Amino acid sequence: TTATRLINKYGSSGALVSVTLGAYSPTTTKRAETTVSTPTRYTLRQYSLKEIETGLVSAHDVELTFVSDIEVNESFRFTLNDGSTLNLVNIQKVEVQNLSIIYKARGVSNA
């Protein structure tokens, strides 16, 4: 589709990171994680002041639009081209055509 072609041509390179939690370690007080990264292309939009003032999004949140052939859920993280990592929430499947799927999600900083 036109949207997919535009994202692939003009978007930035990033990665969807699938995270699977393992067993809890009393020694480290953390759960082990297994991650698998899948390269993708994305566009990023900062939320407007009006959207932030509603209280539904934070000033540090961003809207990601990305292409993925795999089913994405909130257990995924997203790595931007600058190396920063975002948690994905409010994920919406926007378009399905010829197995190219476009998603929109709110990216929430891990920092």
MMTF fields as JSON, N, C-alpha, C and O atoms, coordinates in Angstrom:
{
  "mmtfVersion": "1.0.0",
  "mmtfProducer": "UNKNOWN",
  "numBonds": 443,
  "numAtoms": 444,
  "numGroups": 111,
  "numChains": 1,
  "numModels": 1,
  "chainsPerModel": [1],
  "groupsPerChain": [111],
  "chainIdList": ["A"],
  "bondAtomList": [4, 2, 8, 6, 12, 10, 16, 14, 20, 18, 24, 22, 28, 26, 32, 30, 36, 34, 40, 38, 44, 42, 48, 46, 52, 50, 56, 54, 60, 58, 64, 62, 68, 66, 72, 70, 76, 74, 80, 78, 84, 82, 88, 86, 92, 90, 96, 94, 100, 98, 104, 102, 108, 106, 112, 110, 116, 114, 120, 118, 124, 122, 128, 126, 132, 130, 136, 134, 140, 138, 144, 142, 148, 146, 152, 150, 156, 154, 160, 158, 164, 162, 168, 166, 172, 170, 176, 174, 180, 178, 184, 182, 188, 186, 192, 190, 196, 194, 200, 198, 204, 202, 208, 206, 212, 210, 216, 214, 220, 218, 224, 222, 228, 226, 232, 230, 236, 234, 240, 238, 244, 242, 248, 246, 252, 250, 256, 254, 260, 258, 264, 262, 268, 266, 272, 270, 276, 274, 280, 278, 284, 282, 288, 286, 292, 290, 296, 294, 300, 298, 304, 302, 308, 306, 312, 310, 316, 314, 320, 318, 324, 322, 328, 326, 332, 330, 336, 334, 340, 338, 344, 342, 348, 346, 352, 350, 356, 354, 360, 358, 364, 362, 368, 366, 372, 370, 376, 374, 380, 378, 384, 382, 388, 386, 392, 390, 396, 394, 400, 398, 404, 402, 408, 406, 412, 410, 416, 414, 420, 418, 424, 422, 428, 426, 432, 430, 436, 434, 440, 438],
  "bondOrderList": [1, 1, 1, 1, 1, 1, 1, 1, 1, 1, 1, 1, 1, 1, 1, 1, 1, 1, 1, 1, 1, 1, 1, 1, 1, 1, 1, 1, 1, 1, 1, 1, 1, 1, 1, 1, 1, 1, 1, 1, 1, 1, 1, 1, 1, 1, 1, 1, 1, 1, 1, 1, 1, 1, 1, 1, 1, 1, 1, 1, 1, 1, 1, 1, 1, 1, 1, 1, 1, 1, 1, 1, 1, 1, 1, 1, 1, 1, 1, 1, 1, 1, 1, 1, 1, 1, 1, 1, 1, 1, 1, 1, 1, 1, 1, 1, 1, 1, 1, 1, 1, 1, 1, 1, 1, 1, 1, 1, 1, 1],
  "groupList": [{"groupName": "THR", "atomNameList": ["N", "CA", "C", "O"], "elementList": ["N", "C", "C", "O"], "formalChargeList": [0, 0, 0, 0], "bondAtomList": [1, 0, 2, 1, 3, 2], "bondOrderList": [1, 1, 2], "singleLetterCode": "T", "chemCompType": "L-PEPTIDE LINKING"}, {"groupName": "ALA", "atomNameList": ["N", "CA", "C", "O"], "elementList": ["N", "C", "C", "O"], "formalChargeList": [0, 0, 0, 0], "bondAtomList": [1, 0, 2, 1, 3, 2], "bondOrderList": [1, 1, 2], "singleLetterCode": "A", "chemCompType": "L-PEPTIDE LINKING"}, {"groupName": "ARG", "atomNameList": ["N", "CA", "C", "O"], "elementList": ["N", "C", "C", "O"], "formalChargeList": [0, 0, 0, 0], "bondAtomList": [1, 0, 2, 1, 3, 2], "bondOrderList": [1, 1, 2], "singleLetterCode": "R", "chemCompType": "L-PEPTIDE LINKING"}, {"groupName": "LEU", "atomNameList": ["N", "CA", "C", "O"], "elementList": ["N", "C", "C", "O"], "formalChargeList": [0, 0, 0, 0], "bondAtomList": [1, 0, 2, 1, 3, 2], "bondOrderList": [1, 1, 2], "singleLetterCode": "L", "chemCompType": "L-PEPTIDE LINKING"}, {"groupName": "ILE", "atomNameList": ["N", "CA", "C", "O"], "elementList": ["N", "C", "C", "O"], "formalChargeList": [0, 0, 0, 0], "bondAtomList": [1, 0, 2, 1, 3, 2], "bondOrderList": [1, 1, 2], "singleLetterCode": "I", "chemCompType": "L-PEPTIDE LINKING"}, {"groupName": "ASN", "atomNameList": ["N", "CA", "C", "O"], "elementList": ["N", "C", "C", "O"], "formalChargeList": [0, 0, 0, 0], "bondAtomList": [1, 0, 2, 1, 3, 2], "bondOrderList": [1, 1, 2], "singleLetterCode": "N", "chemCompType": "L-PEPTIDE LINKING"}, {"groupName": "LYS", "atomNameList": ["N", "CA", "C", "O"], "elementList": ["N", "C", "C", "O"], "formalChargeList": [0, 0, 0, 0], "bondAtomList": [1, 0, 2, 1, 3, 2], "bondOrderList": [1, 1, 2], "singleLetterCode": "K", "chemCompType": "L-PEPTIDE LINKING"}, {"groupName": "TYR", "atomNameList": ["N", "CA", "C", "O"], "elementList": ["N", "C", "C", "O"], "formalChargeList": [0, 0, 0, 0], "bondAtomList": [1, 0, 2, 1, 3, 2], "bondOrderList": [1, 1, 2], "singleLetterCode": "Y", "chemCompType": "L-PEPTIDE LINKING"}, {"groupName": "GLY", "atomNameList": ["N", "CA", "C", "O"], "elementList": ["N", "C", "C", "O"], "formalChargeList": [0, 0, 0, 0], "bondAtomList": [1, 0, 2, 1, 3, 2], "bondOrderList": [1, 1, 2], "singleLetterCode": "G", "chemCompType": "PEPTIDE LINKING"}, {"groupName": "SER", "atomNameList": ["N", "CA", "C", "O"], "elementList": ["N", "C", "C", "O"], "formalChargeList": [0, 0, 0, 0], "bondAtomList": [1, 0, 2, 1, 3, 2], "bondOrderList": [1, 1, 2], "singleLetterCode": "S", "chemCompType": "L-PEPTIDE LINKING"}, {"groupName": "VAL", "atomNameList": ["N", "CA", "C", "O"], "elementList": ["N", "C", "C", "O"], "formalChargeList": [0, 0, 0, 0], "bondAtomList": [1, 0, 2, 1, 3, 2], "bondOrderList": [1, 1, 2], "singleLetterCode": "V", "chemCompType": "L-PEPTIDE LINKING"}, {"groupName": "PRO", "atomNameList": ["N", "CA", "C", "O"], "elementList": ["N", "C", "C", "O"], "formalChargeList": [0, 0, 0, 0], "bondAtomList": [1, 0, 2, 1, 3, 2], "bondOrderList": [1, 1, 2], "singleLetterCode": "P", "chemCompType": "L-PEPTIDE LINKING"}, {"groupName": "GLU", "atomNameList": ["N", "CA", "C", "O"], "elementList": ["N", "C", "C", "O"], "formalChargeList": [0, 0, 0, 0], "bondAtomList": [1, 0, 2, 1, 3, 2], "bondOrderList": [1, 1, 2], "singleLetterCode": "E", "chemCompType": "L-PEPTIDE LINKING"}, {"groupName": "GLN", "atomNameList": ["N", "CA", "C", "O"], "elementList": ["N", "C", "C", "O"], "formalChargeList": [0, 0, 0, 0], "bondAtomList": [1, 0, 2, 1, 3, 2], "bondOrderList": [1, 1, 2], "singleLetterCode": "Q", "chemCompType": "L-PEPTIDE LINKING"}, {"groupName": "HIS", "atomNameList": ["N", "CA", "C", "O"], "elementList": ["N", "C", "C", "O"], "formalChargeList": [0, 0, 0, 0], "bondAtomList": [1, 0, 2, 1, 3, 2], "bondOrderList": [1, 1, 2], "singleLetterCode": "H", "chemCompType": "L-PEPTIDE LINKING"}, {"groupName": "ASP", "atomNameList": ["N", "CA", "C", "O"], "elementList": ["N", "C", "C", "O"], "formalChargeList": [0, 0, 0, 0], "bondAtomList": [1, 0, 2, 1, 3, 2], "bondOrderList": [1, 1, 2], "singleLetterCode": "D", "chemCompType": "L-PEPTIDE LINKING"}, {"groupName": "PHE", "atomNameList": ["N", "CA", "C", "O"], "elementList": ["N", "C", "C", "O"], "formalChargeList": [0, 0, 0, 0], "bondAtomList": [1, 0, 2, 1, 3, 2], "bondOrderList": [1, 1, 2], "singleLetterCode": "F", "chemCompType": "L-PEPTIDE LINKING"}],
  "groupTypeList": [0, 0, 1, 0, 2, 3, 4, 5, 6, 7, 8, 9, 9, 8, 1, 3, 10, 9, 10, 0, 3, 8, 1, 7, 9, 11, 0, 0, 0, 6, 2, 1, 12, 0, 0, 10, 9, 0, 11, 0, 2, 7, 0, 3, 2, 13, 7, 9, 3, 6, 12, 4, 12, 0, 8, 3, 10, 9, 1, 14, 15, 10, 12, 3, 0, 16, 10, 9, 15, 4, 12, 10, 5, 12, 9, 16, 2, 16, 0, 3, 5, 15, 8, 9, 0, 3, 5, 3, 10, 5, 4, 13, 6, 10, 12, 10, 13, 5, 3, 9, 4, 4, 7, 6, 1, 2, 8, 10, 9, 5, 1],
  "groupIdList": [1, 2, 3, 4, 5, 6, 7, 8, 9, 10, 11, 12, 13, 14, 15, 16, 17, 18, 19, 20, 21, 22, 23, 24, 25, 26, 27, 28, 29, 30, 31, 32, 33, 34, 35, 36, 37, 38, 39, 40, 41, 42, 43, 44, 45, 46, 47, 48, 49, 50, 51, 52, 53, 54, 55, 56, 57, 58, 59, 60, 61, 62, 63, 64, 65, 66, 67, 68, 69, 70, 71, 72, 73, 74, 75, 76, 77, 78, 79, 80, 81, 82, 83, 84, 85, 86, 87, 88, 89, 90, 91, 92, 93, 94, 95, 96, 97, 98, 99, 100, 101, 102, 103, 104, 105, 106, 107, 108, 109, 110, 111],
  "secStructList": [7, 2, 2, 2, 2, 2, 2, 2, 2, 2, 1, 3, 3, 3, 3, 3, 3, 3, 3, 3, 3, 3, 3, 3, 3, 6, 6, 6, 6, 3, 3, 3, 3, 3, 3, 3, 3, 3, 3, 3, 3, 3, 3, 3, 3, 3, 7, 7, 2, 2, 2, 2, 2, 6, 6, 1, 1, 7, 6, 6, 7, 3, 3, 3, 3, 3, 3, 3, 1, 1, 7, 7, 7, 6, 6, 3, 3, 3, 3, 7, 6, 6, 1, 7, 3, 3, 3, 3, 3, 3, 3, 3, 3, 3, 3, 3, 3, 6, 6, 3, 3, 3, 3, 3, 3, 3, 3, 3, 3, 7, 7],
  "xCoordList": [0.837, 0.0, 0.877, 2.08, 0.274, 1.01, 1.621, 2.778, 0.863, 1.381, 2.593, 3.583, 2.52, 3.642, 4.871, 5.978, 4.684, 5.811, 6.447, 7.672, 5.634, 6.166, 6.952, 8.027, 6.417, 7.136, 8.456, 9.49, 8.427, 9.651, 10.672, 11.875, 10.21, 11.127, 11.655, 12.853, 10.785, 11.173, 11.294, 11.796, 10.842, 10.902, 12.311, 13.221, 12.478, 13.761, 13.848, 12.832, 15.066, 15.279, 15.193, 15.792, 14.455, 14.33, 14.18, 14.405, 13.8, 13.629, 12.509, 12.41, 11.681, 10.711, 11.436, 12.112, 11.302, 12.002, 10.965, 10.243, 10.906, 10.018, 10.706, 11.862, 9.981, 10.553, 9.785, 8.563, 10.509, 9.924, 10.589, 11.811, 9.765, 10.303, 10.521, 9.694, 11.655, 11.984, 11.765, 10.94, 12.508, 12.368, 12.947, 13.885, 12.375, 12.851, 14.098, 14.156, 15.1, 16.323, 16.38, 16.464, 16.337, 16.442, 17.797, 17.908, 18.819, 20.157, 20.204, 20.731, 19.647, 19.669, 18.393, 18.331, 17.389, 16.049, 15.406, 14.629, 15.738, 15.163, 14.736, 15.16, 13.879, 13.51, 14.411, 14.723, 14.822, 15.627, 14.768, 13.557, 15.385, 14.673, 15.349, 16.577, 14.538, 15.021, 14.43, 13.218, 15.276, 14.785, 15.124, 16.158, 14.234, 14.446, 14.116, 13.007, 15.084, 14.885, 14.515, 15.108, 13.522, 13.085, 13.192, 12.499, 14.044, 14.192, 12.878, 12.106, 12.642, 11.457, 11.727, 12.764, 10.793, 10.86, 9.729, 8.664, 9.965, 8.953, 8.984, 9.971, 7.88, 7.831, 7.449, 6.826, 7.827, 7.643, 6.949, 7.288, 5.983, 5.29, 5.249, 4.865, 5.649, 5.524, 4.063, 3.401, 3.562, 2.19, 2.114, 3.074, 0.983, 0.782, 0.538, 0.209, 0.7, 0.453, -0.99, -1.26, -1.911, -3.329, -3.533, -4.276, -2.875, -2.992, -2.379, -2.915, -1.267, -0.603, -1.453, -1.527, -2.095, -2.916, -4.14, -4.704, -4.553, -5.681, -5.305, -6.176, -4.005, -3.533, -3.468, -3.063, -3.858, -3.837, -2.463, -2.163, -1.619, -0.249, 0.701, 0.315, 1.931, 2.974, 3.74, 3.72, 4.408, 5.201, 6.337, 6.846, 6.739, 7.84, 7.352, 8.165, 6.051, 5.495, 5.547, 5.548, 5.59, 5.572, 4.602, 4.284, 4.137, 3.311, 4.189, 4.816, 4.232, 4.997, 4.043, 2.975, 4.429, 3.735, 4.796, 5.823, 4.558, 5.589, 4.978, 3.794, 5.817, 5.422, 5.921, 7.072, 5.055, 5.478, 4.65, 3.434, 5.327, 4.642, 4.333, 3.718, 4.76, 4.469, 3.413, 3.284, 2.676, 1.633, 2.308, 3.108, 1.985, 2.63, 1.659, 0.471, 2.195, 1.385, 2.217, 3.353, 1.647, 2.31, 3.492, 4.126, 3.806, 5.015, 6.252, 7.38, 6.044, 7.146, 7.699, 6.997, 8.964, 9.592, 9.978, 9.995, 10.287, 10.675, 11.983, 12.084, 12.996, 14.272, 14.34, 14.213, 14.542, 14.645, 16.047, 16.959, 16.213, 17.512, 18.604, 19.786, 18.237, 19.249, 19.613, 20.408, 19.029, 19.342, 18.42, 18.464, 17.58, 16.667, 15.551, 15.189, 15.018, 14.012, 12.709, 12.707, 11.599, 10.271, 9.417, 9.53, 8.566, 7.514, 6.365, 6.135, 5.638, 4.507, 3.195, 2.981, 2.32, 0.976, -0.018, 0.368, -1.284, -2.36, -2.051, -2.125, -1.712, -1.339, -2.595, -3.555, -2.563, -3.687, -3.172, -2.204, -3.832, -3.522, -4.288, -5.517, -3.573, -4.194, -4.606, -5.677, -3.785, -4.044, -3.491, -2.401, -4.243, -3.774, -3.981, -5.105, -2.885, -2.997, -1.731, -0.625, -1.877, -0.753, 0.262, 1.467, -0.215, 0.598, 1.464, 2.27, 1.322, 1.993, 1.032, -0.084, 1.468, 0.602, 1.23, 2.422, 0.411, 0.864, 0.251, -0.945, 1.082, 0.637, 0.868, 1.806, -0.007, 0.209, 0.239, -0.559, 1.148, 1.255, 1.81, 2.49, 1.509, 2.126, 3.406, 3.39, 4.506, 5.794, 6.051, 6.022, 6.306, 6.546, 7.98, 8.423, 8.705, 10.131, 10.381, 9.641, 11.451, 11.874, 12.706, 12.909, 13.191, 14.119, 13.425, 14.065],
  "yCoordList": [-1.185, 0.0, 1.242, 1.162, 2.376, 3.635, 3.943, 4.357, 3.748, 4.044, 3.172, 3.661, 1.905, 0.991, 1.414, 1.435, 1.749, 2.179, 3.447, 3.565, 4.396, 5.647, 5.416, 5.986, 4.581, 4.275, 3.574, 3.903, 2.619, 1.896, 2.804, 2.614, 3.788, 4.674, 5.797, 6.08, 6.447, 7.638, 7.437, 8.313, 6.304, 6.063, 5.744, 5.549, 5.695, 5.366, 3.867, 3.175, 3.378, 1.967, 1.762, 2.511, 0.757, 0.42, -1.072, -1.823, -1.505, -2.942, -3.193, -2.53, -4.153, -4.687, -5.738, -6.602, -5.671, -6.615, -7.423, -6.893, -8.711, -9.631, -10.04, -10.463, -9.907, -10.206, -11.362, -11.307, -12.4, -13.524, -13.579, -13.671, -13.521, -13.564, -14.996, -15.877, -15.206, -16.533, -16.606, -15.888, -17.474, -17.726, -16.58, -15.9, -16.389, -15.381, -15.909, -17.074, -15.03, -15.404, -14.667, -13.438, -15.387, -14.723, -14.045, -13.088, -14.534, -13.948, -12.549, -11.617, -12.411, -11.105, -10.311, -9.122, -10.948, -10.377, -9.896, -8.941, -10.567, -10.225, -11.492, -12.595, -11.309, -12.426, -12.404, -11.337, -13.57, -13.671, -13.26, -13.481, -12.671, -12.272, -12.883, -12.923, -13.357, -13.775, -12.803, -12.584, -12.209, -11.229, -11.653, -12.271, -11.309, -11.533, -10.222, -9.704, -9.685, -8.417, -8.664, -9.509, -7.913, -7.977, -6.58, -5.671, -6.379, -5.05, -4.57, -5.363, -3.272, -2.681, -1.222, -0.673, -0.604, 0.829, 1.509, 0.924, 2.764, 3.462, 4.969, 5.527, 5.602, 7.062, 7.39, 6.586, 8.57, 8.983, 10.337, 11.224, 10.493, 11.78, 12.142, 11.329, 13.368, 13.876, 14.242, 14.756, 13.985, 14.367, 15.879, 16.497, 16.469, 17.911, 18.268, 17.404, 19.539, 20.019, 19.736, 19.384, 19.892, 19.63, 18.167, 17.879, 17.236, 15.812, 15.506, 14.693, 16.154, 15.941, 16.485, 15.878, 17.632, 18.251, 17.419, 17.603, 16.512, 15.642, 14.67, 14.123, 14.455, 13.527, 12.087, 11.209, 11.827, 10.453, 10.035, 8.843, 11.024, 10.741, 11.637, 12.702, 11.2, 11.964, 12.799, 12.501, 13.833, 14.691, 13.908, 14.322, 12.776, 11.98, 10.858, 10.181, 10.649, 9.618, 10.069, 11.267, 9.123, 9.406, 8.449, 7.387, 8.834, 7.937, 7.309, 8.011, 5.997, 5.245, 4.669, 4.161, 4.751, 4.055, 3.186, 3.696, 1.881, 0.994, -0.161, -0.47, -0.788, -1.911, -3.194, -3.27, -4.203, -5.485, -6.617, -6.506, -7.693, -8.894, -9.863, -10.906, -9.516, -10.369, -9.695, -8.471, -10.483, -9.961, -9.291, -9.915, -8.034, -7.252, -7.078, -6.821, -7.226, -6.987, -6.2, -5.822, -5.956, -5.091, -5.74, -5.096, -7.002, -7.602, -7.197, -7.472, -6.55, -6.102, -4.776, -3.977, -4.57, -3.254, -2.786, -3.572, -1.502, -0.944, -0.197, 0.677, -0.532, 0.163, 1.153, 0.772, 2.433, 3.491, 3.509, 2.855, 4.266, 4.304, 4.952, 4.793, 5.684, 6.268, 5.322, 5.676, 4.116, 3.119, 3.137, 2.218, 4.175, 4.216, 3.19, 2.841, 2.716, 1.668, 2.174, 2.867, 1.825, 2.218, 0.99, -0.013, 1.064, 0.069, 0.453, 1.64, -0.52, -0.249, -0.434, -1.465, 0.559, 0.474, 1.022, 1.698, 0.74, 1.203, 0.859, 1.719, -0.378, -0.828, -1.013, -1.661, -0.429, -0.551, -1.072, -0.547, -2.119, -2.599, -1.703, -1.642, -1.005, 0.0, -0.558, -0.219, -1.4, -1.818, -3.213, -3.549, -4.014, -5.341, -5.491, -5.408, -5.715, -5.928, -6.643, -6.172, -7.749, -8.534, -8.847, -8.833, -9.133, -9.48, -8.335, -8.55, -7.129, -5.97, -5.355, -4.972, -5.266, -4.754, -3.498, -3.462, -2.474, -1.222, -1.123, -1.351, -0.78, -0.605, 0.831, 1.493, 1.3, 2.546, 2.195, 1.377, 2.8, 2.518, 3.738, 4.574, 3.819, 4.86, 4.262, 3.188, 4.964, 4.54, 5.247, 6.475, 4.458, 4.99, 4.697, 3.55, 5.729, 5.591, 4.653, 4.65, 3.846, 2.959, 3.692, 3.188, 4.879, 5.612, 6.19, 6.828],
  "zCoordList": [0.0, 0.0, 0.0, 0.246, -0.275, -0.296, 1.056, 1.13, 2.133, 3.476, 3.798, 4.341, 3.472, 3.734, 2.944, 3.482, 1.676, 0.841, 1.391, 1.408, 1.84, 2.382, 3.673, 3.859, 4.561, 5.8, 5.475, 6.057, 4.559, 4.202, 3.529, 3.704, 2.761, 2.048, 2.934, 2.911, 3.719, 4.46, 5.973, 6.677, 6.464, 7.903, 8.376, 7.57, 9.676, 10.288, 10.543, 10.607, 10.686, 11.011, 12.511, 13.283, 12.921, 14.329, 14.474, 13.524, 15.66, 15.891, 16.886, 17.918, 16.559, 17.511, 18.325, 17.768, 19.631, 20.496, 21.266, 22.11, 20.961, 21.663, 22.957, 22.957, 24.055, 25.371, 26.007, 26.14, 26.397, 27.125, 28.494, 28.605, 29.532, 30.887, 31.334, 31.097, 31.987, 32.501, 33.998, 34.563, 34.616, 36.055, 36.887, 36.471, 38.052, 39.002, 39.711, 40.105, 39.868, 40.577, 41.912, 41.929, 43.022, 44.323, 44.517, 45.283, 43.832, 43.945, 43.338, 43.945, 42.134, 41.464, 41.723, 41.408, 42.285, 42.513, 41.215, 41.211, 40.12, 38.811, 38.099, 38.442, 37.094, 36.225, 34.999, 34.47, 34.556, 33.34, 32.143, 32.141, 31.142, 29.921, 28.708, 28.619, 27.778, 26.469, 25.47, 25.461, 24.62, 23.659, 22.23, 21.978, 21.306, 19.881, 19.173, 19.301, 18.423, 17.713, 16.261, 15.59, 15.783, 14.389, 13.792, 14.249, 12.779, 12.179, 11.554, 11.014, 11.638, 11.026, 10.699, 11.071, 10.005, 9.683, 10.431, 10.627, 10.854, 11.641, 11.406, 10.926, 11.758, 11.859, 13.293, 13.987, 13.718, 15.101, 15.118, 14.335, 16.008, 16.155, 17.632, 18.472, 17.939, 19.305, 19.539, 18.637, 20.726, 21.047, 21.243, 21.704, 20.898, 21.034, 22.5, 23.313, 22.822, 24.174, 24.582, 25.73, 23.639, 23.925, 24.321, 25.258, 23.61, 23.926, 25.3, 26.052, 25.619, 26.903, 28.048, 29.116, 27.82, 28.865, 29.24, 30.319, 28.369, 28.71, 29.817, 30.493, 30.003, 31.02, 30.553, 31.316, 29.318, 28.806, 28.31, 28.233, 27.968, 27.53, 28.309, 28.791, 28.423, 29.108, 28.087, 26.893, 28.554, 27.668, 27.005, 25.963, 27.602, 27.043, 26.136, 25.507, 26.058, 25.187, 23.729, 23.449, 22.812, 21.379, 20.697, 21.232, 19.513, 18.711, 17.646, 16.852, 17.629, 16.635, 15.602, 15.945, 14.353, 13.281, 12.622, 12.174, 12.56, 12.041, 11.265, 11.399, 10.452, 9.612, 10.26, 10.688, 10.332, 10.898, 10.304, 10.152, 9.977, 9.488, 10.622, 10.402, 11.839, 12.988, 13.862, 13.857, 14.595, 15.488, 16.686, 17.384, 16.915, 17.973, 19.141, 18.947, 20.369, 21.564, 22.574, 22.29, 23.75, 24.718, 25.43, 26.266, 25.12, 25.677, 24.857, 25.265, 23.715, 22.869, 23.371, 23.991, 23.086, 23.248, 21.857, 20.911, 21.737, 20.444, 20.623, 21.484, 19.813, 19.865, 18.706, 17.543, 19.041, 18.037, 17.43, 17.936, 16.335, 15.667, 16.517, 16.211, 17.584, 18.473, 19.615, 20.486, 19.614, 20.623, 21.835, 22.652, 21.969, 23.112, 22.922, 21.799, 24.049, 24.035, 24.629, 25.647, 23.987, 24.442, 24.707, 24.002, 25.717, 25.897, 24.983, 24.754, 24.456, 23.565, 24.315, 24.953, 24.241, 24.808, 23.804, 22.851, 24.009, 23.111, 21.651, 20.773, 21.409, 20.063, 19.218, 19.633, 18.021, 17.085, 15.757, 15.206, 15.239, 13.894, 12.938, 12.994, 12.058, 11.209, 9.858, 9.356, 9.263, 7.892, 7.649, 8.112, 6.926, 6.546, 5.051, 4.557, 4.334, 2.891, 2.424, 2.687, 1.75, 1.245, 2.338, 2.084, 3.562, 4.712, 5.233, 6.138, 4.693, 5.273, 6.268, 5.919, 7.489, 8.544, 9.117, 9.425, 9.253, 9.85, 11.232, 11.414, 12.204, 13.58, 14.02, 13.575, 14.904, 15.625, 17.092, 17.551, 17.838, 19.27, 19.978, 19.381, 21.248, 22.072, 22.637, 23.237, 22.441, 22.986, 24.3, 24.372, 25.349, 26.683, 27.064, 27.008, 27.449, 27.752, 28.923, 29.907, 28.799, 29.879, 30.912, 32.017, 30.565, 31.458, 32.661, 33.497]
}
